[in-house]
Amino acid sequence: MPTPEPPARPEVLKELAALREADAPTRGGRTFAYVYDPAVEGLDALAADAYRAFADVNALDMTVFPSVARLENDVVARVAAHLGAPGCQGTFTSGGTESVLLAVKTARDHARATRGVRAGELVLPATAHAAFHKAAHYLGLTPVTVPVDKDTYRADPAATARALTPDTVLVVASAPSYAHGVLDPVTEIAALAAGAGVLCHVDACVGGWLLPFLRRAGREVPDFGLTVPGVTSLSVDLHKYGYADKGASVVLYRDSALRRHQYFAHADWPGYPVVNPTVQGTKSAGLLAQAWAVLRRLTDDDYTALAARVADAETRLLTGLAALDGLRVLGAPAAGLVAVTATGPDGAPDLSTVLHLADEMRARGWYLQPQLAHGLLPPNLHLTLTPATADRVDALLADLTTALATARVLPPATPDPRLTALAATLDPDSLTDEEAAAVLTYAGLGPDTGTPDRMAPVLALLDALPTRLKERLLTEYIGSLFQI
């Protein structure tokens, strides 16, 4: 039997385009999470062309491909000019998670080398990104989570001070925190860390390439970079408000002596001597090249104008949300991220309305990211604002008004009591794959059901489950999506 001819290039691209049809749009200002749209004509094409020019360059070895070192030095220098300090050093990474992982590794190894710490701890505000918990899990460290202020959602310096021990290797602050978009008191937290002889990392993955330009645009922005005494490292994602394609991030350190703890070197094998600055070894230089190209194309004045558009969108959105009865913005958003909860007649957060509102907005062509309750922190909808959303705010508010009215009269989004009762009897650590799959199927998340059109019932169930069981079932569900 003859071998069928492979599809021609147009057919392959047509298949890819068809797959994209089910995805949320990445351009146009209607997806308020995961994507950052600058609405700058030609920027996407420039990034794609730059990637193609370096796609087959192996960034593993800069001595063989010296262009890699030149590109990285240029990118890190541009970031350091806004967020660094004299003598600082940095590394280009694949994204915020890798930047965080490397900063945590650096802190762990620094504490081992300078203080003899073995059972290291990370002191984190409750709002710190999950990437820090992932890093602690990978690196054998203990996360010590401290509460945030219940009204401002900012990290609490006093609680942070009480959490410090001789085993603390790193203290974390966010600029801003992802969940609520508020700035932690970096200066106070860094001073506490310095007083205890501990490193301090500022997670500026979201705000690092927006806040400096908001300041240039006239907004008051407190210092948060390496010029703040006690801040020893900082992460900033260029694929967020730098508008490069994903993934592109930079992690900065106060000096080369500290950055050295990030590196992995191994010469005790019969192959070539290995030195890896990042988690990855072999990697395409394409992502570095496209980030370099975008930073070359956009000047500081361009970024300032784009930041002003984000600030304008944020101001108009907050004004509109304040006029909608039954919605409450959480904290004081300061860097393009807004979290808003729905409230019931008694003024308390209303999970059911929050979840129904997310579904209703999605049905109207918008994606607002649902965030479940966490301790005293209420459930809410997260919105990431970009320059592309500036022209969408009025339309968003109009749809939000009608969607809220609809959400309020829908039956409460509550989990099936039988499923909740069953879940209460389950031990996540001994739950078999078959039992987990059965629970998911009962909840409407079987491997053959696809993603439900309305997620409110599923999210209401997750909200009611204990954290460990929630994590176990989420792992099972995501695993079911990759069936081979």
C-alpha positions in Angstrom: 0.0 0.0 0.0 1.6 3.3 -1.1 2.6 5.8 1.7 0.2 8.8 1.6 1.8 12.1 0.6 2.3 14.5 3.6 0.2 17.6 3.6 1.6 20.6 1.8 2.5 23.7 3.7 -0.8 25.5 3.2 -2.7 22.5 4.5 -0.5 22.3 7.6 -1.1 26.0 8.4 -4.8 25.6 7.7 -4.9 22.8 10.4 -3.1 25.0 12.9 -5.5 27.9 12.2 -8.5 25.6 12.8 -7.1 24.6 16.1 -6.8 28.2 17.2 -10.5 28.9 16.6 -11.4 27.4 19.9 -8.9 29.5 21.8 -9.5 32.8 23.6 -8.4 35.7 21.4 -4.9 37.0 22.1 -5.4 40.3 20.4 -8.2 42.8 20.4 -8.5 43.6 24.2 -11.3 41.1 25.2 -9.1 38.6 27.0 -8.3 40.0 30.5 -5.7 37.4 31.6 -2.7 35.6 30.2 -2.1 37.9 27.2 -0.6 41.4 26.9 -1.6 43.2 23.8 0.2 46.6 23.1 -1.9 47.3 20.0 1.3 48.4 18.2 1.1 47.8 14.5 3.9 45.6 13.1 5.3 44.5 16.5 4.0 41.0 16.2 5.6 40.6 12.8 8.9 42.0 14.0 9.0 39.5 16.9 8.1 36.6 14.6 10.8 37.6 12.1 13.4 38.0 14.8 12.5 34.6 16.3 12.9 32.9 12.9 16.3 34.5 12.4 17.6 32.8 15.5 15.3 29.8 15.9 18.1 27.3 15.1 20.8 29.0 17.2 21.5 26.9 20.2 21.8 29.2 23.2 23.5 26.4 25.2 27.0 27.6 24.3 27.8 31.3 23.9 31.4 30.5 22.9 30.1 28.8 19.7 27.3 31.3 19.2 28.6 34.6 20.5 25.5 36.4 19.2 23.7 34.9 22.2 25.9 36.7 24.7 25.6 40.0 22.9 21.8 39.8 22.7 21.5 38.8 26.4 23.8 41.5 27.5 21.8 44.1 25.6 18.5 42.9 27.1 19.7 42.7 30.6 21.4 46.1 30.4 18.1 47.7 29.2 16.3 46.2 32.2 19.0 47.1 34.6 18.9 50.7 33.5 15.4 51.0 35.0 15.4 48.4 37.8 19.0 47.7 38.7 21.8 49.4 40.6 25.6 49.8 40.0 27.3 46.5 39.8 24.1 44.4 39.3 24.1 41.3 37.1 21.3 39.5 35.4 20.1 36.6 33.3 17.5 36.1 30.5 15.1 33.3 31.3 12.1 31.6 29.8 9.5 33.3 32.0 8.6 34.4 35.5 8.5 30.9 36.9 12.1 30.2 35.8 13.2 33.6 37.1 11.6 32.8 40.5 13.0 29.3 40.6 16.5 30.6 39.9 16.2 33.4 42.5 15.1 30.8 45.1 18.0 28.4 44.2 20.4 31.3 44.5 19.1 32.2 47.9 19.2 28.6 49.0 22.8 28.0 47.9 23.9 31.4 49.2 22.5 30.5 52.7 24.3 27.2 52.6 27.6 28.7 51.6 27.6 31.8 53.9 25.5 30.7 56.9 25.6 26.9 56.8 21.8 26.7 56.5 20.6 23.3 55.4 16.8 23.2 56.1 16.0 26.4 54.4 12.7 28.4 54.6 11.0 30.9 52.3 9.0 33.7 54.0 6.2 34.5 51.7 3.1 36.7 52.0 -0.1 34.8 51.4 -0.5 36.6 48.0 3.0 35.5 46.7 2.8 33.8 43.4 2.4 30.0 43.3 5.8 29.9 41.5 7.5 30.4 44.9 5.8 27.3 46.3 6.7 25.4 43.2 10.4 26.5 43.6 10.3 25.4 47.3 8.8 22.1 46.3 11.5 21.5 43.6 14.4 22.7 45.8 13.5 21.1 49.1 12.7 24.2 51.0 9.8 25.0 53.4 7.5 27.9 52.5 6.4 29.9 55.5 3.3 31.8 54.5 2.3 34.9 56.4 -1.0 36.7 56.3 -1.6 39.9 54.4 -3.6 42.9 55.6 -7.2 42.0 55.3 -8.3 45.4 54.0 -5.4 46.4 51.7 -4.2 42.8 50.7 -0.6 44.1 51.0 2.1 42.1 52.7 2.3 42.7 56.5 5.8 43.8 57.6 5.1 42.9 61.3 3.9 39.4 60.4 7.0 39.0 58.1 9.3 40.0 61.0 7.7 37.4 63.3 8.2 34.7 60.6 12.0 35.1 60.3 14.1 32.4 61.8 17.8 31.3 61.5 16.7 29.0 58.7 15.2 31.8 56.5 17.0 31.9 53.2 14.7 34.4 51.4 12.0 37.0 52.0 9.6 37.9 49.2 7.6 41.0 48.3 5.5 41.6 45.2 5.4 44.6 42.9 2.5 44.0 42.4 0.9 40.8 43.6 -0.8 39.0 40.8 -4.1 38.2 42.5 -5.1 41.8 43.5 -2.6 44.1 41.7 -1.5 45.9 44.9 2.1 46.9 45.7 3.6 45.3 48.8 5.6 47.6 51.1 9.0 46.7 49.6 11.1 49.2 51.5 9.9 48.0 54.9 10.2 44.3 54.0 13.6 44.6 52.5 14.8 46.5 55.6 13.6 43.7 57.8 15.4 41.1 55.7 18.6 43.1 55.7 18.4 43.5 59.4 18.2 39.7 59.8 21.0 39.1 57.3 18.6 37.5 54.8 18.2 38.0 51.1 15.1 39.7 49.7 13.5 39.1 46.3 11.0 41.4 44.7 8.6 39.6 42.4 8.1 42.3 39.7 7.3 39.9 37.0 4.1 41.8 36.3 5.0 45.4 37.2 8.7 45.5 36.6 8.3 46.8 33.0 5.2 48.9 33.7 5.8 50.8 37.0 8.9 52.7 35.8 7.0 54.0 32.8 3.9 54.8 34.9 6.3 57.0 37.0 7.5 58.6 33.8 3.9 59.2 32.8 3.3 61.1 36.0 2.0 58.5 38.5 3.5 58.2 42.0 5.3 54.9 42.2 7.3 53.9 45.3 10.7 52.5 44.8 10.9 48.7 44.5 14.0 47.8 42.5 17.6 47.0 43.4 18.2 50.6 44.5 16.1 49.9 47.6 18.4 49.0 50.5 18.0 45.3 51.3 16.6 44.2 47.9 19.0 41.6 46.6 17.2 40.2 43.5 14.3 41.0 41.3 12.4 39.3 38.5 10.7 41.1 35.6 8.8 39.5 32.7 9.3 41.1 29.3 6.5 39.0 27.8 4.0 41.0 30.0 4.3 44.8 29.8 7.4 44.6 27.7 5.2 43.1 25.0 7.6 40.5 23.8 6.3 37.0 22.9 6.3 34.4 25.7 8.6 33.4 27.2 10.9 36.2 28.0 12.0 37.3 31.5 15.0 38.7 33.3 16.2 38.0 36.9 18.6 40.6 38.3 21.0 40.3 41.3 22.8 42.9 43.3 26.2 41.6 42.1 28.0 38.8 40.3 29.0 37.1 43.5 25.3 36.5 44.3 24.4 35.6 40.7 27.2 32.9 40.8 25.0 30.8 43.1 22.4 30.6 40.3 24.8 28.8 37.9 25.2 25.0 37.5 28.6 23.7 36.4 29.7 20.1 35.9 33.0 18.8 34.6 33.1 15.3 36.2 31.9 13.3 33.2 33.5 12.3 29.9 31.5 14.8 27.8 32.0 18.5 27.2 32.2 20.8 30.3 28.7 22.0 31.2 27.9 25.4 32.5 24.2 26.3 32.6 23.2 29.8 33.8 19.5 28.7 33.8 17.4 25.6 34.4 17.4 24.9 30.7 20.4 23.6 28.8 19.8 23.4 25.1 17.4 26.1 24.1 16.6 28.2 21.0 17.9 31.7 20.9 14.8 32.7 19.1 12.9 33.9 22.2 15.9 35.9 23.3 16.2 37.5 19.8 12.5 38.4 19.6 12.6 40.0 23.0 15.7 41.9 22.0 14.0 43.1 18.8 10.9 44.3 20.7 13.0 46.2 23.2 15.0 47.8 20.3 11.7 48.8 18.5 10.0 50.4 21.5 11.8 53.3 23.1 11.3 54.6 26.7 9.0 57.2 25.3 7.0 54.5 23.5 6.7 52.4 26.8 5.7 55.6 28.6 2.9 56.2 26.2 1.7 52.6 26.4 1.8 52.8 30.2 -0.3 55.9 30.1 -2.9 54.0 28.1 -3.0 51.2 30.7 -3.3 53.9 33.4 -6.2 55.5 31.6 -8.0 52.2 31.1 -7.5 51.4 34.8 -8.9 54.8 35.9 -11.9 54.5 33.7 -12.6 50.9 34.7 -12.3 51.7 38.4 -14.7 54.6 38.0 -17.2 52.4 36.2 -16.9 49.6 38.7 -17.5 52.0 41.6 -20.8 53.0 40.0 -22.1 49.4 39.8 -24.0 48.4 42.8 -22.9 45.1 44.3 -19.4 45.1 43.0 -16.3 45.9 45.1 -12.7 46.4 44.0 -10.2 44.7 46.3 -7.4 46.9 47.6 -5.8 49.7 45.6 -4.8 48.5 42.2 -1.5 50.1 41.1 -0.1 48.3 38.1 -2.7 47.3 35.5 -4.3 44.5 37.5 -7.8 44.8 39.0 -9.6 42.3 41.3 -13.3 42.8 41.8 -15.7 40.8 43.9 -19.5 40.7 43.9 -21.4 41.2 47.1 -24.7 40.1 48.5 -27.4 42.1 50.2 -25.4 42.0 53.4 -22.3 43.3 51.7 -20.4 40.0 52.1 -18.7 38.5 49.1 -21.0 36.3 47.0 -19.2 33.4 45.4 -22.2 32.3 43.3 -22.5 35.7 41.6 -18.8 36.0 41.0 -18.7 32.6 39.2 -21.9 33.2 37.3 -20.6 36.6 36.3 -17.5 35.0 34.8 -19.6 32.7 32.7 -22.0 35.4 31.6 -19.1 37.6 30.5 -17.5 34.7 28.6 -20.8 34.1 26.8 -20.6 37.8 25.7 -17.1 37.3 24.3 -15.0 38.5 27.3 -12.6 36.5 29.5 -12.3 37.6 33.1 -10.3 35.2 35.3 -12.2 33.7 38.3 -10.2 33.5 41.5 -11.5 31.4 44.4 -11.6 32.4 48.1 -8.4 31.9 50.1 -8.7 32.1 53.8 -10.1 35.6 54.5 -9.4 36.7 51.0 -12.7 36.8 49.0 -13.4 35.2 45.6 -13.1 37.6 42.8 -12.6 38.2 39.1 -9.2 39.2 37.9 -8.7 41.7 35.0 -5.3 42.4 33.4 -5.4 45.7 31.5 -3.3 46.4 28.5 -3.2 49.2 25.9 -5.6 47.3 23.7 -8.2 47.4 26.5 -8.2 51.2 26.6 -10.8 51.4 23.8 -12.8 48.5 25.3 -13.6 49.8 28.8 -17.0 51.3 28.0 -18.1 48.2 26.1 -16.8 46.0 28.9 -18.7 48.0 31.5 -21.9 47.9 29.5 -21.8 44.1 29.2 -20.8 43.8 32.8 -23.9 45.7 33.9 -26.2 43.3 32.0 -24.2 40.2 32.9 -24.4 41.2 36.6 -28.1 41.5 36.5 -28.4 38.1 34.9 -25.9 36.5 37.3 -27.9 37.7 40.3 -31.1 35.9 39.3 -29.5 32.6 38.3 -29.9 29.6 40.6 -27.1 29.6 43.2 -23.9 28.0 42.0 -23.5 25.4 44.7 -21.9 22.0 44.5 -24.0 18.9 44.5 -24.4 18.0 48.2 -23.8 14.3 47.5 -20.5 15.1 45.8 -19.5 17.4 48.6 -20.3 14.7 51.1 -18.3 12.1 49.1 -15.4 14.5 48.9 -15.3 14.9 52.6 -14.5 11.2 53.0 -11.6 11.2 50.5 -8.0 11.2 51.5 -6.1 12.9 48.7 -2.9 11.1 49.5 -4.4 7.6 49.1 -6.9 8.5 46.4 -6.4 6.2 43.4 -6.4 7.4 39.8 -9.7 5.6 39.2 -11.4 7.2 42.2 -10.2 10.6 41.3 -11.4 10.1 37.7 -14.8 9.0 39.0 -15.2 12.2 41.1 -14.3 14.3 38.1 -16.7 12.5 35.9 -19.5 13.0 38.4 -18.6 16.7 38.5 -18.9 16.9 34.7 -15.1 16.9 34.0 -14.7 13.4 32.4 -12.0 12.9 29.8 -14.6 12.8 27.0 -16.8 15.7 28.1 -14.5 18.6 27.2 -14.5 21.9 29.0 -18.0 22.7 30.2 -19.6 25.8 28.7 -20.4 27.1 32.2 -17.7 26.6 34.8 -19.6 28.0 37.8 -20.7 24.6 39.2 -17.2 23.2 38.8 -15.5 26.1 40.4 -18.1 26.2 43.3 -17.1 22.6 44.0 -13.4 23.4 43.9 -14.0 26.3 46.3 -15.7 24.0 48.8 -12.9 21.3 48.8 -9.9 21.1 51.1 -6.8 22.4 49.5 -4.9 19.1 49.2 -7.9 17.4 47.6 -8.4 20.3 45.3 -4.8 20.0 44.1 -5.2 16.2 43.7 -8.3 16.5 41.5 -6.8 19.4 39.4 -3.8 17.3 38.7 -6.0 14.4 37.6 -8.1 16.7 35.4 -5.1 18.3 33.6 -3.5 14.9 33.2 -6.7 13.7 31.5 -6.4 16.4 28.8 -3.1 14.8 27.7 -4.2 11.4 26.9 -1.1 9.8 25.3 
